[in-house]
Amino acid sequence: MAELARHMKQQTKQLQFMNSQIEARAARSSNIVLRNQMMQAKTSANYQTEYDRIRNHLANNIVPHTTKEKVKGRKRELEALGARAIDTIV
């Protein structure tokens, strides 16, 4: 009988350990997903901020022609990366 009780106790410990491992993996996986979402949001916000800065810069019309072309090129790059055009500029 003592042998059976010892064996049952060992199996219970193994199951508890396996459950804790499964929970740890699930938590790690959800943390990775959350981090990736936060990084994507941060990247999009950075692109949008730079896009807005360029849009405002172009709106002033005091930029020399060559600089204006460079800014327009960067604007197109940001649009390709996912920045949203709020209004039509230039």
PESUL-V559148 format. One record per run of one state. SS is the DSSP state (~ for helix, > for strand, _ for the rest). FROM is the first residue (numbers start at 1). TO is the last residue. If there is no record, write none. Layout:
# PESUL-V559148
ss: (SS:SS)
from: (FROM:FROM)
to: (TO:TO)
This chain:
# PESUL-V559148
ss: (_:~:_:~:_)
from: (1:2:60:65:82)
to: (1:59:64:81:90)
